[in-house]
């Protein structure tokens, strides 16, 4: 009976348990319900593509084209999270209602919080390496070639140098955190829309959405052997579900400023500088236009819906340089197309960007001639006014620059075609994979032609005209396959990336030239009609030449990589990122084809700690540290292999045979340059984000520097070998600040600041295998005279160190006096090599910029200043043309006579003596850019906005440098602070007016 009773009790408990579960499930289901709603912007327009998730649950949806959404089986008390890029996040608790109509407010600051890193994006608070983020609107307006000119001064530690900004075909040189190599590339890697090696010359500034500069090694290590000099990621604008049209057009005028002043014809004769040829010529005016005119028009069209959207842009630019010949006509387009399936299973994107151009090249040497030519020489021949005056007097290489610019054709026809396509498959809500295909192609067909009536051809080539073509083709093919996995475990968040990359580079070209064509009419378009077998003159005179040639080339390279990265954060307080890239390049020796590139970075939002003092004015404070190893393989192909070349011909049995022999020594150990990057930083947001910024301290050591080194013969076949030898070190402090000083209804004022220091040291020239001297002479100066090298690259010293005689003043006879090795004062022309010493440096120690932005009702104004400090410039122009003893027959600077420093050098004995007498402080502050705009109330509802604007660039330079613009002398590369020739392109002030209309 007891057993039966127990069994009955157990059955009763079971039935009661089942009954209770039924009650609970019934109650829970009673709480579940379906909801719907609509998302609007502040103007009341429906928003498509807005993400709506249920906090803590795998429920998510997006709004349709009408802004509507619906969710099933949600519970009272659940929390809706609504987000859309560029708008403030909104949270809404689910109550008893079933319909939720909600409004999202715009948040411009949110756009700045999205940072593009290699192969993905991160929120600003998740970034643990040194990265600077800029929106397209942060860039300076610039009416010129190369959109990256607009980055000048915007990024701490980034040097943007363009010594010919008003040349319509010039592009800037960019250098991040100092010089990093001897013989490999010095510029950063460009990634355009996720494609490494992107072509920045095929970009329109209006198409740029954002630019992210990866400065820390941990950020750029994901790009392996191409990340050593930093990475610049450029993202172009994407389509939207709201259709619009946008037009931007401007016209600009460049006028010479900071002109280099030389003697007039009257003063030239007054000081007995040379023969009077009867003319009165201002050669600068003769080779220049009164102003350089530039105009550009851009039209953008965007539209679509939540699933499919597009943006297409067209631009047309017609620009002229300051010299008589240079110009550039180009037109391009860009299409970004995106399609997402209705169930969000996949997204397909396509970008196509063609560009076509025709350009005539500037002549920098023409401005050299404008400085040195006798101003009494007429432009045209006095005996035959139909011919230009033939000039061969003055400095070596003198010629008539006006004739060159008027009669000699020199330019190129080019086209770009960049495309990429990506297919992203969302396997799960937190797991996706993407395949990317891309190709970047450029074709350039250079041309040149000198007519038979050119006086140089008449007097130096027996009246033979000449022409040539040079075809250059470059292709990069890209295949990448990546996967992303995200997961949250309570307070733990993890993001895992893995991928494979394949890059193939192909370069090819050919050239042909000929002369003595029967007519000048066809210029360079019928090379076969010329006379190929013109004999080389037996006793050639200056200017004699033969112009017959034919050649071709082709080379390629491959790059393959496997890479992965893990991002982890704990409670939005502790962050860590680790990556590894395993990469191989065909450029390396067979013993070093592959290499590893690791990186680790850590972040700590210390203000989230309980022990950190609570202060309402500190919104965010994050400490960072990162380490990464990157490489540099930006050098030629096949340098590790046995290669052969022709060594002329020999006759055998009445026939000529090509002789072949080795062209280089093999080096199977050739490998990438390695950069070890260490960075410490802090990011902060203060006073309700009114003040934000970052501070970084970095140390970068570049090892295994590539270069040609002397080797013994035998055992080597040739006297030099391309090898990895040498070490270089850079360190510095960088500060980036943004402050909203005042924000009111009708008025706002904000300030931005970027400042950086750079300490550089060349550590070593040798390693265990290759031993050499501990220095190398640099910056050899040309004739007249035999000045020799002006700089020396030496172990333990800063790059750009000037090595020459130290001036001791001028004696009573006008001789330059210098110190010898024992500090005795001697005439400069009697000094010896051992008397030279280090006397200055051409690499700026500090750079800084200050931007100020004002708005008042419909007006906006920005003023941007920038400068470089604590460095020297060698005044090459003053050295050759700044003294009274400059070679007779050549013109000189106005300052060569009078009471100036260089006018005191009146003794020809020391004319070509290199000394620090010609070093000047390069420090400058430049009023770089002033922009003023006004928003006009649209006259019709079809127009959403109208803005007119005006820009003044390079208005004034505060400097003690006496000859021209200090920025005409490059501070990038291995020889900063000196020009080794008189060729230059004049500095200009630019005035620009534009109109923007959005429909």
Beta strands, then each sheet from edge to edge (+ up, - down):
strand 1: 32-40
strand 2: 51-54
strand 3: 60-62
strand 4: 68-75
strand 5: 79-83
strand 6: 90-93
strand 7: 99-103
strand 8: 114-117
strand 9: 120-123
strand 10: 131-135
strand 11: 158-161
strand 12: 173-176
strand 13: 189-192
strand 14: 195-196
strand 15: 208-214
strand 16: 231-236
strand 17: 244-256
strand 18: 292-304
strand 19: 308-320
strand 20: 327-340
strand 21: 346-360
strand 22: 409-428
strand 23: 431-450
strand 24: 466-489
strand 25: 492-515
strand 26: 549-570
strand 27: 574-585
strand 28: 594-605
strand 29: 618-632
strand 30: 644-652
strand 31: 655-662
strand 32: 673-686
strand 33: 691-703
strand 34: 706-710
strand 35: 720-724
strand 36: 727-743
strand 37: 747-757
strand 38: 759-764
strand 39: 775-781
strand 40: 788-794
strand 41: 801-804
strand 42: 807-810
strand 43: 816-819
strand 44: 825-827
strand 45: 837-841
strand 46: 846-856
strand 47: 859-869
strand 48: 872-874
strand 49: 919-921
strand 50: 924-936
strand 51: 945-959
strand 52: 988-998
sheet 1: 4+ 1- 7-
sheet 2: 3+ 2- 5+ 6-
sheet 3: 8+ 9-
sheet 4: 10+ 15- 16+ 13+ 14-
sheet 5: 11+ 12-
sheet 6: 38+ 36- 33+ 32- 29+ 28- 27+ 26- 25+ 24- 23+ 22- 21+ 20- 19+ 18- 17+ 52- 51+ 50- 47+ 46- 37+
sheet 7: 30+ 31-
sheet 8: 34+ 35-
sheet 9: 39+ 40-
sheet 10: 41+ 45-
sheet 11: 42+ 43- 44+
sheet 12: 48+ 49-
end
